[in-house]
Amino acid sequence: MQPIGAPLRKGSSNQEKEYLSLKVLLHCRTVVEKADFVTTGVMTQVEGELFEIELNEFDLFELGETVKLTVYSPAGIQSFQSIVFAKYEGAIAIFQPPALRERFQEKREFYRVNAEGTVRILRAASDDGVVRPLPEPLEAELFDISLGGLGIRMPESPLIEQASRLEAVVQLGFAFDCELALVRRERLEHALHYGMRMKLLDAEMLRPLRAFVLRRQVEIQSRNRQQASGKKR
């Protein structure tokens, strides 16, 4: 039996491999290379699909530029290539390379960001699996979203809590159809917050949703850095 708190292991009993958390890369010295230029910074974020590296020379990098990173971590030297997605207030943000998933294991939910929009619930499925249109669509206020879930705010609804799944349209500056399943509920003042697991009905909509989440993540990290910089002055 694997001890509680030990690194995750995958593979057969004859050939097991340890999988560490990506957080082992946090606060590690990171060398960033591009054509004819090399600099050193510190890995400051490893959340969602983005890594953030704090660099004095952040303004010398261009969006969409390919870079090579070498991270000197407690788990050893990690080298990989990626693309610059954003730059702001002393840092660059790059995409998390898929190759890292072969070296690290993250048991985490999709990165969730605040969002403003609406969710229009049109149909509900009961325990027998039959999907039925609602007599009147239910309108809810969207307050956060990820690639795999969302949070809504609305008056208490027995229909939502009894349905095995819901079909809805999310309006977020762009619209998409999805299936929802209730995960949790929390009462706040005169409304309920419902946490929902979400499945997109059109796989093509994953791309604009991912772009939305990435932009919001960059906005959050940029704002946090600006606030931290202001406090130091």
C-alpha positions as a Markdown table, in Angstrom:
| # | Residue | x | y | z |
|---|---|---|---|---|
| 1 | Met | 0.0 | 0.0 | 0.0 |
| 2 | Gln | 1.3 | 3.5 | -0.9 |
| 3 | Pro | 1.8 | 5.7 | 2.2 |
| 4 | Ile | -0.5 | 8.7 | 2.6 |
| 5 | Gly | 1.1 | 11.8 | 1.2 |
| 6 | Ala | 3.6 | 9.9 | -0.9 |
| 7 | Pro | 4.1 | 11.0 | -4.6 |
| 8 | Leu | 1.7 | 9.4 | -7.0 |
| 9 | Arg | 2.9 | 6.4 | -8.9 |
| 10 | Lys | 1.7 | 5.0 | -12.2 |
| 11 | Gly | 2.6 | 1.9 | -14.2 |
| 12 | Ser | 2.9 | -1.8 | -13.5 |
| 13 | Ser | 4.2 | -3.3 | -10.3 |
| 14 | Asn | 7.4 | -4.1 | -12.1 |
| 15 | Gln | 8.0 | -0.6 | -13.4 |
| 16 | Glu | 6.6 | 2.2 | -11.3 |
| 17 | Lys | 7.3 | 5.9 | -11.8 |
| 18 | Glu | 6.8 | 8.7 | -9.3 |
| 19 | Tyr | 4.7 | 11.7 | -10.4 |
| 20 | Leu | 5.3 | 14.9 | -8.5 |
| 21 | Ser | 3.1 | 18.0 | -8.3 |
| 22 | Leu | 3.8 | 20.9 | -10.6 |
| 23 | Lys | 4.1 | 23.1 | -7.5 |
| 24 | Val | 7.7 | 21.7 | -7.1 |
| 25 | Leu | 8.6 | 24.2 | -9.9 |
| 26 | Leu | 7.4 | 27.2 | -7.9 |
| 27 | His | 10.0 | 29.8 | -6.9 |
| 28 | Cys | 12.7 | 28.0 | -8.8 |
| 29 | Arg | 15.4 | 29.6 | -10.8 |
| 30 | Thr | 14.4 | 29.5 | -14.5 |
| 31 | Val | 16.6 | 30.2 | -17.5 |
| 32 | Val | 14.6 | 31.5 | -20.5 |
| 33 | Glu | 16.2 | 31.4 | -24.0 |
| 34 | Lys | 15.2 | 32.7 | -27.3 |
| 35 | Ala | 17.1 | 33.5 | -30.5 |
| 36 | Asp | 20.4 | 35.3 | -29.5 |
| 37 | Phe | 19.2 | 36.1 | -26.0 |
| 38 | Val | 19.3 | 34.3 | -22.6 |
| 39 | Thr | 18.1 | 35.5 | -19.3 |
| 40 | Thr | 17.3 | 34.2 | -15.8 |
| 41 | Gly | 14.1 | 34.6 | -13.8 |
| 42 | Val | 11.9 | 32.9 | -11.2 |
| 43 | Met | 8.9 | 30.6 | -11.7 |
| 44 | Thr | 6.1 | 32.4 | -9.9 |
| 45 | Gln | 2.9 | 30.7 | -11.1 |
| 46 | Val | 2.0 | 27.1 | -12.3 |
| 47 | Glu | -1.8 | 27.3 | -12.3 |
| 48 | Gly | -4.2 | 26.4 | -15.0 |
| 49 | Glu | -2.6 | 26.1 | -18.5 |
| 50 | Leu | -0.2 | 29.0 | -17.9 |
| 51 | Phe | 3.2 | 29.3 | -16.3 |
| 52 | Glu | 4.4 | 32.7 | -15.1 |
| 53 | Ile | 8.1 | 33.6 | -15.0 |
| 54 | Glu | 9.3 | 36.8 | -13.3 |
| 55 | Leu | 11.9 | 38.5 | -15.4 |
| 56 | Asn | 13.6 | 41.9 | -15.4 |
| 57 | Glu | 13.8 | 41.8 | -19.2 |
| 58 | Phe | 10.2 | 40.8 | -19.8 |
| 59 | Asp | 9.7 | 43.5 | -22.4 |
| 60 | Leu | 12.3 | 42.0 | -24.7 |
| 61 | Phe | 10.0 | 39.0 | -25.4 |
| 62 | Glu | 7.3 | 39.1 | -28.1 |
| 63 | Leu | 3.9 | 37.5 | -27.9 |
| 64 | Gly | 3.8 | 34.2 | -29.8 |
| 65 | Glu | 7.6 | 33.8 | -29.6 |
| 66 | Thr | 9.0 | 30.3 | -29.0 |
| 67 | Val | 11.2 | 30.1 | -25.9 |
| 68 | Lys | 13.2 | 27.3 | -24.2 |
| 69 | Leu | 12.9 | 27.1 | -20.4 |
| 70 | Thr | 15.3 | 25.3 | -18.0 |
| 71 | Val | 13.9 | 25.1 | -14.5 |
| 72 | Tyr | 16.3 | 24.2 | -11.7 |
| 73 | Ser | 13.9 | 22.5 | -9.3 |
| 74 | Pro | 14.2 | 20.1 | -6.3 |
| 75 | Ala | 12.9 | 17.4 | -8.7 |
| 76 | Gly | 15.9 | 18.0 | -11.0 |
| 77 | Ile | 16.5 | 20.1 | -14.0 |
| 78 | Gln | 13.4 | 20.4 | -16.2 |
| 79 | Ser | 13.8 | 21.6 | -19.8 |
| 80 | Phe | 11.0 | 22.3 | -22.3 |
| 81 | Gln | 9.9 | 24.6 | -25.1 |
| 82 | Ser | 6.8 | 26.8 | -25.1 |
| 83 | Ile | 5.2 | 29.9 | -26.5 |
| 84 | Val | 4.9 | 33.4 | -24.9 |
| 85 | Phe | 1.2 | 34.0 | -24.4 |
| 86 | Ala | 1.4 | 37.3 | -22.5 |
| 87 | Lys | 3.8 | 39.8 | -20.8 |
| 88 | Tyr | 3.0 | 42.3 | -18.1 |
| 89 | Glu | 4.6 | 44.1 | -15.1 |
| 90 | Gly | 7.9 | 42.2 | -14.8 |
| 91 | Ala | 6.8 | 38.8 | -16.0 |
| 92 | Ile | 5.9 | 36.7 | -19.0 |
| 93 | Ala | 3.2 | 34.0 | -19.2 |
| 94 | Ile | 3.8 | 30.9 | -21.3 |
| 95 | Phe | 1.6 | 27.9 | -22.2 |
| 96 | Gln | 2.1 | 24.8 | -20.0 |
| 97 | Pro | 3.6 | 22.3 | -22.5 |
| 98 | Pro | 1.7 | 19.0 | -22.8 |
| 99 | Ala | 5.0 | 17.1 | -22.5 |
| 100 | Leu | 5.1 | 18.1 | -18.8 |
| 101 | Arg | 2.1 | 15.9 | -18.1 |
| 102 | Glu | 4.3 | 12.9 | -18.7 |
| 103 | Arg | 6.6 | 14.0 | -15.9 |
| 104 | Phe | 4.2 | 15.5 | -13.4 |
| 105 | Gln | 0.7 | 14.6 | -12.1 |
| 106 | Glu | -1.7 | 17.3 | -11.0 |
| 107 | Lys | -4.9 | 16.2 | -9.2 |
| 108 | Arg | -6.7 | 19.5 | -9.6 |
| 109 | Glu | -9.9 | 20.8 | -11.1 |
| 110 | Phe | -9.8 | 23.1 | -14.2 |
| 111 | Tyr | -8.6 | 26.6 | -13.4 |
| 112 | Arg | -11.7 | 28.7 | -12.6 |
| 113 | Val | -12.1 | 32.4 | -13.3 |
| 114 | Asn | -14.7 | 35.0 | -12.5 |
| 115 | Ala | -17.1 | 35.7 | -15.3 |
| 116 | Glu | -20.1 | 37.9 | -16.0 |
| 117 | Gly | -22.9 | 36.4 | -18.1 |
| 118 | Thr | -26.1 | 34.5 | -18.1 |
| 119 | Val | -27.1 | 30.8 | -18.1 |
| 120 | Arg | -30.5 | 29.9 | -19.6 |
| 121 | Ile | -31.7 | 26.5 | -18.5 |
| 122 | Leu | -34.0 | 25.0 | -21.1 |
| 123 | Arg | -34.4 | 21.3 | -20.4 |
| 124 | Ala | -34.0 | 18.9 | -17.5 |
| 125 | Ala | -33.5 | 15.1 | -17.2 |
| 126 | Ser | -35.1 | 13.1 | -14.4 |
| 127 | Asp | -33.8 | 9.9 | -12.9 |
| 128 | Asp | -35.3 | 7.9 | -15.8 |
| 129 | Gly | -33.0 | 9.8 | -18.1 |
| 130 | Val | -35.7 | 11.3 | -20.2 |
| 131 | Val | -35.0 | 15.0 | -21.1 |
| 132 | Arg | -38.0 | 17.2 | -21.0 |
| 133 | Pro | -38.3 | 20.9 | -21.9 |
| 134 | Leu | -39.1 | 23.2 | -19.0 |
| 135 | Pro | -42.5 | 25.0 | -19.1 |
| 136 | Glu | -40.5 | 28.3 | -18.8 |
| 137 | Pro | -36.7 | 28.6 | -19.1 |
| 138 | Leu | -34.9 | 29.4 | -15.9 |
| 139 | Glu | -32.5 | 32.4 | -16.0 |
| 140 | Ala | -29.4 | 32.4 | -13.8 |
| 141 | Glu | -26.5 | 34.8 | -13.3 |
| 142 | Leu | -23.1 | 33.4 | -14.2 |
| 143 | Phe | -20.3 | 34.3 | -11.7 |
| 144 | Asp | -17.5 | 31.9 | -12.5 |
| 145 | Ile | -16.5 | 29.4 | -15.1 |
| 146 | Ser | -13.8 | 26.8 | -16.1 |
| 147 | Leu | -13.4 | 24.4 | -18.9 |
| 148 | Gly | -15.3 | 21.8 | -16.9 |
| 149 | Gly | -17.7 | 23.6 | -14.7 |
| 150 | Leu | -19.4 | 26.9 | -13.8 |
| 151 | Gly | -21.0 | 28.7 | -10.9 |
| 152 | Ile | -24.5 | 30.3 | -11.1 |
| 153 | Arg | -26.5 | 32.5 | -8.8 |
| 154 | Met | -30.3 | 32.4 | -8.7 |
| 155 | Pro | -33.3 | 31.9 | -6.4 |
| 156 | Glu | -33.7 | 28.4 | -4.9 |
| 157 | Ser | -35.0 | 25.9 | -7.5 |
| 158 | Pro | -36.2 | 22.4 | -6.5 |
| 159 | Leu | -36.2 | 21.5 | -10.2 |
| 160 | Ile | -32.4 | 22.1 | -10.4 |
| 161 | Glu | -31.7 | 20.0 | -7.3 |
| 162 | Gln | -33.9 | 17.1 | -8.4 |
| 163 | Ala | -32.8 | 16.9 | -12.0 |
| 164 | Ser | -30.0 | 14.3 | -12.9 |
| 165 | Arg | -28.8 | 16.8 | -15.6 |
| 166 | Leu | -29.7 | 20.0 | -17.2 |
| 167 | Glu | -29.4 | 21.4 | -20.7 |
| 168 | Ala | -28.6 | 25.1 | -21.0 |
| 169 | Val | -27.2 | 28.0 | -23.1 |
| 170 | Val | -24.4 | 30.0 | -21.6 |
| 171 | Gln | -24.0 | 33.6 | -22.8 |
| 172 | Leu | -20.5 | 34.9 | -22.1 |
| 173 | Gly | -20.0 | 37.4 | -24.9 |
| 174 | Phe | -20.3 | 34.3 | -27.1 |
| 175 | Ala | -22.9 | 31.6 | -26.6 |
| 176 | Phe | -22.6 | 27.8 | -26.3 |
| 177 | Asp | -24.9 | 24.9 | -25.4 |
| 178 | Cys | -23.9 | 22.6 | -22.6 |
| 179 | Glu | -25.1 | 19.9 | -20.2 |
| 180 | Leu | -24.9 | 20.7 | -16.5 |
| 181 | Ala | -25.0 | 18.5 | -13.4 |
| 182 | Leu | -25.3 | 19.8 | -9.8 |
| 183 | Val | -22.2 | 19.4 | -7.7 |
| 184 | Arg | -22.8 | 21.7 | -4.7 |
| 185 | Arg | -25.1 | 24.5 | -3.4 |
| 186 | Glu | -24.5 | 27.3 | -1.0 |
| 187 | Arg | -27.0 | 29.8 | 0.4 |
| 188 | Leu | -25.8 | 33.4 | 0.4 |
| 189 | Glu | -28.3 | 36.2 | 1.4 |
| 190 | His | -31.4 | 36.0 | -0.8 |
| 191 | Ala | -30.0 | 33.6 | -3.5 |
| 192 | Leu | -28.3 | 30.3 | -3.9 |
| 193 | His | -25.0 | 29.6 | -5.4 |
| 194 | Tyr | -25.0 | 26.4 | -7.5 |
| 195 | Gly | -21.7 | 24.8 | -8.5 |
| 196 | Met | -22.2 | 22.8 | -11.7 |
| 197 | Arg | -20.1 | 20.3 | -13.6 |
| 198 | Met | -20.3 | 21.2 | -17.3 |
| 199 | Lys | -20.0 | 19.4 | -20.6 |
| 200 | Leu | -19.9 | 21.3 | -23.9 |
| 201 | Leu | -22.3 | 19.9 | -26.5 |
| 202 | Asp | -20.2 | 21.3 | -29.4 |
| 203 | Ala | -16.5 | 20.5 | -29.1 |
| 204 | Glu | -15.6 | 23.4 | -31.4 |
| 205 | Met | -16.7 | 25.8 | -28.5 |
| 206 | Leu | -13.8 | 24.5 | -26.3 |
| 207 | Arg | -11.4 | 26.8 | -28.2 |
| 208 | Pro | -13.1 | 30.2 | -27.5 |
| 209 | Leu | -13.9 | 29.1 | -23.9 |
| 210 | Arg | -10.2 | 28.2 | -23.4 |
| 211 | Ala | -9.1 | 31.5 | -24.8 |
| 212 | Phe | -11.6 | 33.3 | -22.5 |
| 213 | Val | -10.2 | 31.5 | -19.4 |
| 214 | Leu | -6.6 | 32.2 | -20.4 |
| 215 | Arg | -7.3 | 35.9 | -20.9 |
| 216 | Arg | -9.0 | 36.2 | -17.6 |
| 217 | Gln | -6.1 | 34.3 | -15.9 |
| 218 | Val | -3.6 | 36.7 | -17.4 |
| 219 | Glu | -5.8 | 39.7 | -16.3 |
| 220 | Ile | -5.8 | 38.3 | -12.7 |
| 221 | Gln | -2.1 | 37.7 | -12.6 |
| 222 | Ser | -1.3 | 41.1 | -14.1 |
| 223 | Arg | -3.6 | 42.9 | -11.6 |
| 224 | Asn | -2.0 | 41.0 | -8.7 |
| 225 | Arg | 1.5 | 42.0 | -9.8 |
| 226 | Gln | 0.5 | 45.6 | -10.2 |
| 227 | Gln | -1.1 | 45.7 | -6.8 |
| 228 | Ala | 2.0 | 44.0 | -5.2 |
| 229 | Ser | 4.3 | 46.5 | -7.0 |
| 230 | Gly | 2.2 | 49.4 | -5.8 |
| 231 | Lys | 2.5 | 48.2 | -2.2 |
| 232 | Lys | 6.3 | 48.1 | -2.4 |
| 233 | Arg | 6.5 | 51.8 | -3.5 |
